[in-house]
Amino acid sequence: MTAVDETDEAVTCSPRHVHIVDATKGPLIGDGRLHRIMPFAITAILSMIVALPSTSWAHPGFALAGAFVTAATIFASLAFPWNRVPRTAQLTGPFLFLASTLLLASASGDGIGSPFVTMAVLPLVWLAIYENRKAVLLAAILTGIVLWLAGGPMQRPDQGIAASIVFVICGAGMGITLHGLVADARKLALALRDQKHAFEDSAAMLDALPERVNRYRLPDLAITYCNAAWAAQYNVEPTRAIGRPLDQFLSDDELAGLQSQLAVLGPENPILVDSVARAVPHAKPQWLEWVDRYLTGPDGAAVLSVGRDVSERHEAEVQLAESEARFRDLADKSADVVWRFTLEPTPHFEYVSPSVENILGYPPSYFLGDFSRILDILDDAGRTAVVHALQDSQISERFDFHFRHANGSTIIGETRTTLVQGGLQGVSRDVTELRQLQASMADLALRDPLTGLANRRLFDELLDAALARTERNGTPLAVAFLDLDDFKSVNDKHGHDVGDLVLRETAHRLLAIVRGADSVARIGGDEFVIVYESNHTTSYNLVKRIDRALSAPIRITPTTFVRCSPSIGIADTLAVGYDGTALLAAADDAMYTMKRTRQAVRDADAVRDHMSVGL
């Protein structure tokens, strides 16, 4: 058995160190061995000094052997390297010492009455330290037998037997009792040692933590523990902080946090986090977040506090707050509507800028109070887009919403969105006038500004689409190309304003004639084109209707009328094929053929009229 190391394994029992035997090795191994062996050695030497002079030796040989074995045993116990032999070999020492005492007792011839019998207690005690009950019982029984056999001639047999039995019982009982006491003491000492090591390990771990840890009593706030980080935070040695009130070290901000925590902390609420970062005194700008744990023990209530450095997070939060303040200031002053939308716990607007009232006629509170109100003023397409976005969390980054203004008018809001944590944020602009302008420009690009009919560019697209459709379906497509006769003379006689009026009226009459699926375009000064699906009969009827409608007089003033009859040429895919350029060219040729024919007829009529007048 080895002793517990004085630095690591010794158990402090003030004011002295007690070395507890490790039953796995023995008392002859380890630090403190001399402290354990020396009392036995001194006791044995003193007993020998007292007993030897007063003893008469019946067997001098036994006396010499006993004295030699005693001295050798004491010397071997002190000098022999017992750490090199098994633990059981250490039992050699106490058994040799027991043998030496029995030799001395036998040498006196007095047996159980020998003064050396008392020395037999020493090896029994030594064996008890080993926590070996069998060895104690064996030693006690052997001692009793030897003492009985070594009884002198004056000793009665019954007295010798009784004395030996009493010695065996007392020796065994004392040894076993001592064995139990030693075992219990060792277990207690080892438990205390483990506990001490656990405390030391815990303290070492706490000292290694960057978090600030301290413990204080309630209600006097006296500090009972603090780790190295806490002590360094407040520029104090840990030992000098113990026993001092906690509030002596805290800043005003930390005191406020302490008071707010203690007002709530207790058995009903044993763990509490101070969500507010607190400023640290006597340090560069530094902020701590504290977590407090309410504890109860034999010394009363206490609080364990752990502080974590959140300076970087606090600085980030401050910068974020400043950024949000700047953002809100800009948003509040923006002419556009700036908004932030959150899905949890229910869909709602977190922020809507004041400009919404200028654009939609409703104050921000109208939408902040109830998200469904924005749906009420959206058209069907906008409402559908919002519902889909709420269902699958996807929305276009740019979308034109059509809102109903508080006065009933329609407002087009161009909305740009950005995904944020838990929702969306975006900007909506009033683009009503811009979209109207863009629509007008689109019409100017594809429509004749005078008549509103398709221009040449749009006509080409419509013709190509119609040709592709009819070719796919196998149906014929026809083009009617018409030109207004005498339009130049109307312009020359009445002016271009009247000419524009004629063109507008012509477009109006053409639209009234054609079907909804047909296309009408103005592709030149007084040239118009109609694209339609037809057969020969349809084309003939259409030409008659156009000629009849356009030949009717057009009123310029209440008393002035003009007439511009059309020349019409028709070509269809049955004759030309599904080529747009060829189809239009064929219709144009047919129109000019008709125009020349009509001109020739008019010229012949004029000659005939002239000849009739001459006759």
C-alpha positions in Angstrom: 0.0 0.0 0.0 1.2 3.5 -0.8 0.5 6.7 1.1 -1.4 9.5 -0.5 1.0 12.0 -1.8 1.5 15.0 0.5 1.0 17.5 -2.4 -1.6 15.7 -4.5 -3.1 12.9 -2.3 -2.7 14.1 1.3 -5.9 15.0 3.0 -5.6 18.1 5.1 -6.8 17.7 8.7 -5.8 20.9 10.3 -3.3 21.5 11.6 -1.4 18.3 10.5 -1.2 16.1 7.5 -2.5 12.5 7.9 -1.2 9.9 5.5 -3.9 7.4 4.5 -2.8 4.0 3.3 -3.7 2.9 -0.2 -4.9 -0.7 0.2 -3.8 -1.6 -3.3 0.0 -1.2 -2.5 0.7 -1.0 1.3 2.1 1.2 4.0 5.7 0.4 3.2 5.5 2.2 -0.2 5.1 5.8 -1.1 5.6 9.2 0.5 5.0 9.3 4.3 6.3 5.8 4.9 8.6 6.9 7.7 5.6 8.6 9.4 3.8 5.3 9.4 6.7 2.9 10.3 8.5 5.0 12.9 5.9 4.8 15.7 6.0 1.0 15.4 9.8 1.0 15.4 10.0 3.3 18.4 7.3 1.4 20.3 9.1 -1.9 19.7 12.6 -0.5 20.7 11.2 1.0 23.9 9.3 -2.2 24.8 12.5 -4.2 24.3 14.5 -1.8 26.4 12.0 -2.1 29.3 11.4 -5.8 29.0 14.9 -7.2 28.5 16.4 -6.3 31.8 13.5 -7.5 33.8 13.3 -10.9 32.1 15.0 -14.1 33.3 15.8 -16.3 30.3 14.8 -19.9 30.4 15.9 -20.4 26.8 18.7 -18.0 25.9 18.9 -19.2 22.3 15.3 -18.2 21.8 16.1 -14.8 23.3 19.0 -14.2 21.0 17.0 -15.3 17.9 14.1 -13.1 18.9 16.2 -10.0 19.4 18.0 -10.6 16.1 14.7 -11.1 14.2 13.2 -8.0 15.9 16.2 -5.8 14.9 16.3 -7.2 11.4 12.6 -6.7 10.9 12.8 -3.1 12.0 15.8 -2.4 9.8 14.2 -4.2 6.7 11.0 -2.3 7.1 12.9 1.0 6.9 15.5 0.1 4.3 14.2 -2.6 2.0 12.8 -1.4 -1.4 9.3 -2.8 -0.9 8.0 -1.1 -4.1 9.8 -3.8 -6.1 7.9 -6.7 -4.5 4.2 -7.7 -4.6 1.9 -6.3 -1.9 1.5 -9.7 -0.2 5.3 -9.9 0.3 4.9 -6.9 2.6 3.2 -9.2 5.1 6.6 -10.7 5.7 7.5 -7.8 8.0 4.7 -8.0 10.6 4.8 -11.8 10.6 8.6 -11.8 11.3 8.1 -9.2 14.1 5.3 -11.4 15.5 7.7 -14.4 15.3 10.4 -12.4 17.1 8.0 -11.5 20.0 6.9 -15.1 20.3 10.5 -16.2 20.4 11.2 -13.7 23.2 8.1 -14.8 25.1 9.1 -18.4 24.8 12.7 -17.6 25.8 11.4 -16.2 29.2 9.6 -19.5 29.9 6.5 -17.5 31.2 4.3 -18.0 28.1 1.2 -15.8 28.3 2.7 -14.1 31.3 5.8 -12.8 29.5 6.1 -9.0 29.2 6.9 -9.6 25.5 3.3 -10.8 24.9 2.1 -7.2 24.8 4.5 -6.5 21.9 2.5 -9.1 19.9 -0.2 -6.4 19.6 2.1 -4.4 17.3 2.1 -6.8 14.3 -1.6 -7.3 14.7 -2.2 -3.6 14.4 0.2 -3.4 11.5 -1.7 -6.2 9.7 -5.0 -4.4 10.4 -3.6 -1.5 8.3 -3.5 -3.8 5.3 -7.2 -4.3 5.6 -6.6 -8.1 5.5 -8.9 -9.8 8.0 -7.6 -13.3 7.2 -4.0 -12.3 8.0 -5.2 -10.7 11.3 -7.1 -13.8 12.4 -4.3 -16.1 11.3 -1.8 -14.1 13.3 -4.0 -14.0 16.4 -4.6 -17.7 16.4 -0.9 -18.6 15.8 0.1 -16.2 18.6 -2.4 -17.8 21.0 -1.3 -21.4 20.2 2.4 -20.5 20.5 1.9 -18.7 23.9 -0.1 -21.6 25.2 2.6 -24.1 24.2 5.3 -21.8 25.6 3.7 -21.7 29.1 6.1 -22.2 32.1 6.0 -25.1 34.6 4.1 -22.9 37.2 1.3 -22.1 34.8 -1.8 -24.2 35.1 -3.0 -25.7 31.8 -6.5 -24.4 32.1 -5.1 -20.9 32.8 -2.8 -21.1 29.8 -5.6 -22.2 27.5 -8.0 -19.5 28.8 -5.4 -16.8 28.6 -4.5 -17.8 25.0 -8.1 -17.9 24.0 -8.7 -14.4 25.5 -5.6 -13.1 23.7 -6.8 -14.6 20.4 -10.3 -13.1 20.9 -9.1 -9.7 22.0 -6.3 -9.6 19.4 -8.5 -10.7 16.6 -11.4 -8.4 17.6 -9.0 -5.4 18.0 -7.4 -6.1 14.7 -10.7 -6.5 12.9 -12.1 -3.4 14.5 -9.0 -1.4 13.7 -9.1 -2.9 10.2 -12.7 -1.5 9.7 -11.7 1.9 11.1 -8.7 2.1 8.8 -10.8 1.1 5.8 -13.5 3.6 6.6 -10.9 6.3 7.2 -9.2 5.5 4.0 -12.4 5.6 2.0 -13.4 8.9 3.6 -10.0 10.3 2.9 -10.0 9.1 -0.7 -13.5 10.6 -1.2 -12.3 13.9 0.3 -9.3 13.7 -1.9 -11.5 13.1 -5.0 -13.8 15.9 -4.0 -10.8 18.2 -3.5 -9.4 17.2 -6.9 -12.9 17.8 -8.5 -13.1 21.2 -6.9 -9.6 22.0 -8.1 -10.3 20.8 -11.6 -13.5 22.8 -11.6 -11.7 25.8 -10.4 -9.0 25.3 -13.0 -11.6 24.9 -15.8 -13.5 28.0 -14.5 -10.3 30.0 -14.5 -9.6 28.9 -18.0 -12.9 30.2 -19.2 -13.2 33.6 -20.9 -16.6 34.0 -19.2 -16.7 35.9 -15.9 -18.0 33.7 -13.1 -18.7 34.7 -9.5 -20.9 33.5 -6.7 -22.3 35.7 -3.9 -24.6 35.2 -0.9 -28.0 36.7 -0.4 -28.9 39.1 1.0 -25.5 40.7 1.9 -24.1 40.1 -1.7 -20.8 38.9 -0.2 -18.6 37.2 -2.8 -17.8 33.6 -2.1 -16.1 32.7 -5.3 -14.8 34.4 -8.5 -12.7 33.0 -11.3 -9.6 34.6 -12.8 -11.5 36.2 -15.7 -14.0 37.9 -13.3 -11.1 39.1 -11.0 -9.1 40.4 -14.0 -12.2 42.2 -15.3 -12.4 44.2 -12.1 -8.6 44.5 -11.5 -8.5 42.6 -8.3 -6.9 39.4 -7.0 -9.4 36.6 -6.6 -8.5 36.1 -2.9 -8.9 39.8 -2.2 -12.4 39.8 -3.7 -13.7 36.9 -1.5 -15.9 38.2 1.3 -16.4 41.7 -0.2 -19.8 42.9 -1.3 -20.4 42.5 -5.0 -21.9 46.0 -5.5 -18.5 47.6 -4.6 -17.2 46.4 -8.0 -20.1 47.1 -10.3 -20.8 50.1 -12.5 -24.1 52.0 -12.2 -25.4 50.2 -15.3 -24.4 46.8 -13.8 -26.0 47.8 -10.5 -29.2 48.5 -12.3 -29.0 45.1 -14.0 -28.3 43.4 -10.7 -31.3 45.0 -9.0 -33.6 44.1 -11.9 -32.3 40.5 -11.8 -32.7 40.1 -8.1 -36.2 41.5 -8.2 -37.3 38.5 -10.3 -34.7 35.8 -9.4 -35.8 33.2 -6.9 -36.9 29.6 -6.3 -39.8 30.1 -8.7 -37.6 31.6 -11.4 -34.1 30.0 -10.7 -32.4 30.9 -14.0 -32.6 34.4 -15.5 -30.9 36.0 -18.4 -30.3 39.7 -18.4 -31.0 40.5 -22.0 -29.5 44.0 -21.7 -25.7 44.2 -22.2 -24.1 46.0 -19.3 -21.1 48.4 -19.4 -18.0 47.3 -17.5 -16.2 49.9 -15.3 -12.5 50.6 -15.4 -12.1 49.1 -18.9 -12.1 50.0 -22.5 -15.6 50.1 -23.9 -16.8 46.6 -23.0 -20.2 45.1 -22.5 -21.2 41.9 -20.6 -24.4 39.8 -20.8 -25.1 38.1 -17.4 -26.9 34.9 -16.7 -27.9 34.3 -13.0 -28.7 31.0 -11.3 -30.4 31.0 -7.9 -28.9 28.4 -5.5 -29.9 27.1 -2.1 -27.6 25.4 0.4 -26.8 24.9 4.1 -25.4 28.5 4.2 -28.6 29.9 2.8 -29.5 31.4 -0.6 -26.8 32.3 -3.1 -26.5 33.4 -6.7 -24.1 32.0 -9.3 -23.5 34.6 -12.1 -21.9 34.1 -15.5 -21.0 37.0 -17.6 -20.2 36.7 -21.3 -18.3 39.4 -23.3 -20.8 40.6 -25.9 -18.9 43.8 -26.9 -18.8 42.9 -30.6 -22.4 42.0 -30.7 -23.4 45.1 -28.8 -21.4 47.3 -31.1 -23.0 45.5 -34.1 -26.5 46.1 -32.5 -25.7 49.8 -31.9 -24.5 50.1 -35.5 -27.6 48.3 -36.7 -29.8 50.5 -34.7 -28.1 53.6 -36.1 -28.4 52.2 -39.6 -32.1 51.4 -39.0 -32.6 54.9 -37.7 -31.0 56.4 -40.8 -33.0 54.0 -43.0 -36.2 55.0 -41.2 -35.3 58.7 -41.6 -34.7 58.3 -45.3 -37.8 56.1 -45.7 -39.9 58.6 -43.8 -38.8 61.4 -46.1 -38.9 59.4 -49.4 -41.5 60.2 -52.0 -41.8 56.4 -52.7 -43.5 54.0 -50.3 -40.9 52.1 -48.3 -42.3 49.0 -46.5 -41.2 46.0 -44.5 -43.4 42.9 -44.4 -43.1 40.0 -41.9 -44.7 36.5 -42.0 -44.5 35.6 -38.3 -46.5 35.2 -36.2 -49.1 36.3 -38.8 -48.5 38.2 -42.1 -48.3 41.9 -41.3 -46.5 45.1 -42.2 -43.8 46.1 -39.7 -43.3 49.5 -41.4 -45.0 51.6 -44.1 -43.6 55.0 -44.9 -45.8 58.1 -44.6 -45.7 58.7 -48.3 -48.3 56.0 -48.8 -51.0 58.6 -47.9 -49.9 60.9 -50.7 -49.9 58.0 -53.2 -52.9 55.9 -52.2 -54.9 58.3 -49.9 -54.6 56.1 -46.8 -52.4 56.7 -43.7 -49.7 54.1 -42.8 -51.8 53.0 -39.7 -54.5 51.8 -42.1 -52.3 49.1 -43.4 -50.2 48.5 -40.3 -53.4 47.6 -38.4 -54.7 45.0 -40.9 -52.7 43.4 -43.7 -55.9 42.3 -45.5 -56.7 46.0 -46.3 -53.9 46.1 -48.9 -55.6 43.1 -50.6 -58.9 44.9 -50.7 -57.5 47.7 -52.9 -55.6 45.5 -55.3 -56.9 44.3 -58.6 -57.3 40.6 -59.3 -53.8 40.1 -60.8 -52.1 41.8 -57.9 -54.2 39.9 -55.3 -53.4 36.6 -56.9 -49.6 37.5 -57.0 -49.7 38.3 -53.2 -51.6 35.1 -52.3 -49.2 33.0 -54.3 -46.2 34.7 -52.6 -47.7 33.9 -49.2 -48.3 30.3 -50.1 -44.9 29.4 -51.6 -42.8 32.4 -50.4 -41.9 33.4 -54.0 -42.6 36.8 -55.5 -41.2 38.6 -58.5 -38.4 41.1 -57.7 -40.4 43.7 -59.8 -44.1 43.8 -60.2 -46.7 46.4 -61.3 -49.6 46.5 -58.8 -52.8 48.2 -59.7 -54.2 49.9 -56.5 -57.6 51.5 -56.0 -57.0 55.0 -54.6 -59.1 56.2 -51.7 -60.9 58.5 -54.3 -61.7 55.6 -56.6 -59.0 56.2 -59.2 -56.5 53.5 -60.2 -52.8 53.9 -59.2 -50.1 51.8 -60.8 -47.4 51.1 -58.3 -44.1 49.7 -59.5 -42.9 47.5 -56.6 -39.4 46.1 -56.1 -38.9 43.5 -53.4 -36.0 42.0 -51.5 -36.1 38.8 -49.4 -35.1 39.4 -45.7 -35.1 37.1 -42.7 -38.7 36.1 -42.1 -40.3 38.3 -44.8 -39.8 40.9 -47.4 -39.0 44.6 -47.7 -39.4 46.8 -50.7 -40.2 50.1 -52.4 -43.3 51.0 -54.3 -43.4 54.0 -56.8 -46.3 55.7 -58.4 -45.7 55.0 -62.1 -49.3 55.7 -63.3 -48.3 58.6 -65.6 -45.2 56.8 -66.7 -47.1 53.6 -67.7 -49.7 55.8 -69.6 -46.9 57.5 -71.4 -45.2 54.2 -72.2 -48.5 52.9 -73.5 -48.9 55.9 -75.7 -45.4 55.5 -77.0 -46.1 51.9 -77.8 -49.2 52.9 -79.7 -47.1 55.5 -81.6 -44.7 52.8 -82.5 -47.3 50.4 -83.8 -50.3 52.6 -84.5 -51.1 55.3 -87.0 -51.3 58.4 -84.9 -54.0 60.0 -87.1 -56.4 57.1 -87.6 -55.5 54.8 -84.7 -55.2 51.9 -87.2 -52.2 49.6 -87.3 -49.2 51.1 -89.0 -47.0 49.3 -91.5 -44.8 47.7 -88.8 -47.8 46.3 -86.9 -49.5 45.3 -90.2 -46.4 43.2 -91.2 -46.6 41.4 -87.8 -50.3 40.8 -88.1 -50.0 39.5 -91.6 -47.2 37.1 -90.7 -49.2 35.8 -87.8 -52.4 35.4 -89.9 -50.4 33.6 -92.7 -48.9 31.2 -90.2 -52.3 30.4 -88.6 -54.2 29.9 -91.9 -51.4 27.9 -93.5 -51.4 25.6 -90.4 -55.2 25.3 -90.6 -55.4 25.1 -94.5 -57.7 28.0 -94.9 -57.3 30.8 -97.4 -56.3 34.3 -96.4 -57.0 37.4 -98.5 -55.6 41.0 -98.6 -57.6 44.0 -99.8 -55.5 46.9 -100.8 -57.4 50.2 -101.4 -56.5 53.7 -102.4 -58.7 56.8 -102.3 -59.4 58.4 -105.7 -59.4 62.1 -105.8 -57.8 62.4 -102.4 -55.1 64.7 -103.7 -57.6 67.1 -105.2 -59.4 67.2 -101.8 -56.1 68.1 -100.1 -55.3 70.7 -102.7 -58.8 72.3 -102.7 -59.7 72.2 -99.0 -56.4 71.8 -97.2 -54.6 69.1 -95.2 -57.0 69.5 -92.2 -59.8 68.4 -94.4 -57.6 65.6 -95.8 -56.9 64.4 -92.3 -60.6 64.4 -91.5 -61.2 62.3 -94.7 -58.6 59.8 -93.6 -60.1 59.5 -90.1 -63.6 59.0 -91.5 -62.3 56.4 -93.9 -60.7 54.5 -91.1 -63.9 54.7 -89.0 -66.0 53.4 -91.9 -63.6 50.5 -92.6 -63.7 49.4 -89.0 -67.5 49.4 -89.1 -67.4 47.1 -92.1 -64.9 44.5 -91.2 -65.3 41.7 -88.7 -63.6 41.6 -85.3 -61.1 39.0 -86.4 -60.1 41.0 -89.5 -57.1 43.5 -89.4 -57.2 47.0 -90.8 -54.0 49.1 -91.3 -53.0 52.4 -92.9 -49.7 51.8 -94.6 -49.3 55.0 -96.7 -50.8 58.5 -97.2 -54.3 57.3 -98.5 -53.5 53.6 -98.7 -55.3 51.1 -96.5 -55.0 47.3 -96.2 -57.5 44.8 -94.8 -56.4 41.2 -94.0 -59.2 38.7 -93.7 -60.1 35.0 -94.1 -62.4 34.5 -97.0 -63.5 32.8 -100.2 -64.4 34.3 -103.5 -67.9 35.3 -102.4 -66.7 36.9 -99.2 -64.1 39.0 -101.1 -66.8 40.1 -103.6 -69.2 41.1 -100.9 -66.5 42.9 -98.9 -65.4 44.9 -102.0 -69.0 46.0 -102.6 -69.5 47.0 -99.0 -66.2 49.0 -98.9 -67.0 50.7 -102.2 -70.5 51.6 -101.1 -69.3 52.9 -97.6 -66.4 54.9 -98.9 -68.2 56.3 -101.9 -70.8 58.0 -99.7 -70.1 61.8 -99.3 -68.2 63.0 -96.2 -69.5 66.2 -94.7 -66.8 68.9 -94.1 -69.1 71.6 -93.0 -72.9 71.8 -92.7 -73.0 72.8 -96.3 -69.8 71.3 -97.8 -69.3 67.6 -98.7 -66.5 65.7 -100.4 -66.4 62.3 -102.0 -63.4 60.0 -102.3 -64.3 56.7 -103.9 -61.9 53.8 -103.4 -59.9 51.7 -105.8 -59.7 48.2 -104.4 -57.4 45.3 -105.2 -57.6 41.9 -103.8 -55.2 38.9 -103.7 -55.5 35.7 -101.8 -53.3 32.7 -100.8 -55.1 30.4 -103.2 -53.5 32.3 -106.1 -50.3 33.7 -104.6 -49.4 31.4 -101.8 -48.5 32.0 -98.2 -45.8 34.7 -98.8 -46.7 38.0 -97.2 -44.6 40.2 -99.5 -45.9 38.5 -102.6 -49.5 38.6 -101.3 -49.3 42.4 -100.6 -47.6 43.1 -103.9 -50.3 41.2 -105.8 -53.1 43.1 -104.0 -51.3 46.4 -104.8 -51.1 45.4 -108.5 -54.7 44.5 -108.5 -55.6 47.9 -106.9 -53.6 49.8 -109.5 -55.2 47.8 -112.3 -58.6 48.7 -111.0 -57.6 52.4 -110.6 -56.4 52.5 -114.2 -59.6 50.9 -115.4 -61.7 53.3 -113.4 -59.7 56.2 -114.7 -60.1 55.1 -118.2 -63.8 54.8 -117.8 -63.9 58.3 -116.3 -61.9 59.7 -119.1 -64.1 58.0 -121.7 -67.2 59.4 -119.9 -65.6 62.9 -119.9 -64.9 62.7 -123.7 -68.5 61.6 -124.4 -69.9 64.3 -122.3 -67.7 66.9 -124.1 -68.8 65.6 -127.4 -72.5 65.7 -126.4 -72.1 69.4 -125.4 -70.4 70.2 -128.7 -73.3 68.7 -130.7 
